[in-house]
């Protein structure tokens, strides 16, 4: 997807500097804007540094506080040592037209508005693997978000891999799909270099290339959801329509097993077509679960039989050798005792 960092004019807080689309030049101010092409649509990208920007005012100005469904992602400095944990460095949220990329900075604090968006179960965070990202945020910012809710209590997100299946786009019973696969299904291009993936996300400010990279998943996530739910991003009020159509799927959970646990409760909220799709998915899931149980039972039985046979057909020579060794040990001990007794008598 194309990206054009721009200065003032269309974006928020631009200063007239326009690095090229593949430039690694750092934005000269704490806030920068660019255009990201997502299919036939354009998303304005805005960059904010929480330690020197009024993030709350910016999110309100961009209309992101009015959206009940937002593309979502985060970036973290990579760890190369086992057990090493870095706090989340960058948070991205995106409507169908506006994307905010926010560097948290050294303070480690989330602004009140950003905190409300992340914690509000009525605001759907859309993406792939969103639950794990939200759990990480609770771990990284416990003072702001509190401890992570356990099990099905963590809500307020929409996983695209499940939405893909429940809207009838995927095959019944297929494996969960990642963002790259889903993007390709709608001709959205995600081309990310490993160099950027493993870059220093704790840099402050980020480079223009990092800003594009960070914005991509969040913006494309929102547009994939729009395609799956039949929302035209070009129409006025498309963000509101996306929110309205996404709500019935809001408690689908992170996996088909989570959906299976809810059963009827989720089905009652879904549109009729999605409800029928869910029934087929649950039937397929139940059959798959049963086959797994049967395979595990057969594997356990096979191992048990093998151990039993091994005990029964154990070479007699080995047993004889063990018995002979035990007898030899006993004889040796008896002789030692006899010699010791004879020695005492001689004295």
LINSULPE-V85356 format. One record per pair of residues at least 12 apart in sequence whose C-alpha atoms are under 8 Angstrom apart, sorted by the first residue. I is the first residue (numbers start at 1). GAP is how many residues later the second one is. Records with the same first field share a line. If there is no record, write none. Layout:
I = GAP / GAP
//
This chain:
1 = 35 / 36 / 37 / 38 / 187 / 188 / 189 / 190
2 = 19 / 33 / 34 / 35 / 36
3 = 18 / 31 / 32 / 33 / 34 / 209
4 = 16 / 17 / 30 / 31 / 32
5 = 13 / 14 / 15 / 16 / 27 / 28 / 29 / 30 / 203
6 = 12 / 13 / 26 / 27 / 28 / 29
7 = 25 / 26 / 27
8 = 25
10 = 23 / 34
11 = 21 / 22 / 23 / 33 / 34 / 35
12 = 19 / 20 / 21 / 34
13 = 18 / 19 / 20
14 = 17 / 18 / 19
15 = 14 / 17
19 = 189
21 = 188
22 = 186 / 187
23 = 185 / 186
24 = 183 / 184 / 185 / 186
25 = 182 / 183
26 = 179 / 180 / 181 / 182
27 = 178 / 179 / 180 / 181
30 = 17 / 18 / 19 / 22 / 23 / 175
31 = 15 / 16 / 17 / 18 / 22
32 = 13 / 14 / 15 / 16
33 = 12 / 13 / 14
34 = 12
36 = 176 / 180
38 = 150 / 151 / 181 / 182 / 185
39 = 147 / 148 / 149
41 = 192 / 193
42 = 55
43 = 53 / 54 / 55 / 56 / 176
44 = 53 / 54 / 55
45 = 53 / 54 / 55 / 56 / 167 / 170
46 = 52 / 53 / 54 / 55
47 = 53 / 54 / 55 / 56 / 164
48 = 52 / 53 / 54 / 55
49 = 53 / 54 / 55 / 56 / 155 / 156
50 = 52 / 53 / 54 / 55 / 60 / 61
51 = 53 / 54 / 55 / 56
55 = 56 / 58 / 59
56 = 55 / 56 / 57 / 58
59 = 41 / 54
62 = 36
64 = 30 / 31 / 34
65 = 48 / 52
67 = 28 / 56 / 172 / 173 / 176
68 = 54 / 55 / 56 / 172 / 175
69 = 26 / 54 / 55 / 56 / 57 / 153 / 170 / 173 / 174 / 177
70 = 23 / 24 / 25 / 53 / 54 / 55 / 56 / 148 / 152
71 = 21 / 22 / 23 / 24 / 54 / 55 / 56 / 146 / 147 / 148 / 149 / 150 / 151
72 = 19 / 20 / 21 / 22 / 53 / 54 / 55 / 58 / 145 / 146 / 147 / 149 / 150
73 = 18 / 19 / 20 / 54 / 57 / 60 / 141 / 144 / 145
74 = 14 / 15 / 16 / 17 / 18 / 59 / 140
75 = 13 / 14 / 15 / 16 / 126 / 139
76 = 12 / 13 / 14 / 125 / 126
77 = 12 / 121 / 122 / 123 / 124 / 125
78 = 120 / 121 / 122 / 123
87 = 53
88 = 16 / 48 / 49 / 52
89 = 14 / 15 / 16 / 112 / 113
90 = 12 / 13 / 14 / 111 / 112
91 = 12 / 13
92 = 122 / 123 / 126
93 = 125 / 126
94 = 121 / 124 / 125 / 128
95 = 124 / 127 / 144
96 = 123 / 126 / 127 / 137 / 142 / 143
97 = 136
99 = 116 / 119 / 120
100 = 115
101 = 110 / 113 / 114
103 = 101 / 102 / 103
105 = 97 / 99
108 = 33
109 = 32 / 35
110 = 31 / 34
115 = 29 / 30
118 = 16
119 = 26 / 37
120 = 36
121 = 34 / 35 / 36
122 = 34
123 = 33 / 34
124 = 32 / 33 / 34 / 119 / 123 / 126
125 = 31 / 32 / 33
126 = 31 / 32 / 33 / 34 / 92 / 95 / 96 / 99
127 = 31 / 32 / 33 / 52 / 90 / 91 / 94 / 95
128 = 31 / 32 / 33 / 50 / 51 / 93
129 = 30 / 125
130 = 27 / 28 / 29 / 124
131 = 23 / 26 / 28 / 123
135 = 13
152 = 101 / 106
155 = 95 / 96 / 98
156 = 94 / 95
157 = 93 / 94 / 96
158 = 88 / 91 / 92 / 93 / 94 / 95 / 96
159 = 93 / 94 / 95
160 = 19 / 61 / 64 / 65
161 = 15 / 16 / 17 / 18 / 21
162 = 14 / 90 / 92 / 93 / 94
163 = 62 / 65 / 86
164 = 18 / 64
165 = 112
166 = 108 / 111 / 112
167 = 61 / 62 / 106 / 107 / 110
168 = 106 / 109
169 = 59
172 = 108 / 109 / 112
173 = 108 / 111 / 112
179 = 38 / 42
182 = 42
183 = 37 / 41
186 = 38 / 41
188 = 32
190 = 26
192 = 21
196 = 13 / 14 / 17
225 = 17 / 21
226 = 16
229 = 13 / 16 / 17
248 = 21 / 22 / 23
249 = 17 / 20 / 21
251 = 15
252 = 14
256 = 26 / 29
257 = 28
260 = 22
//
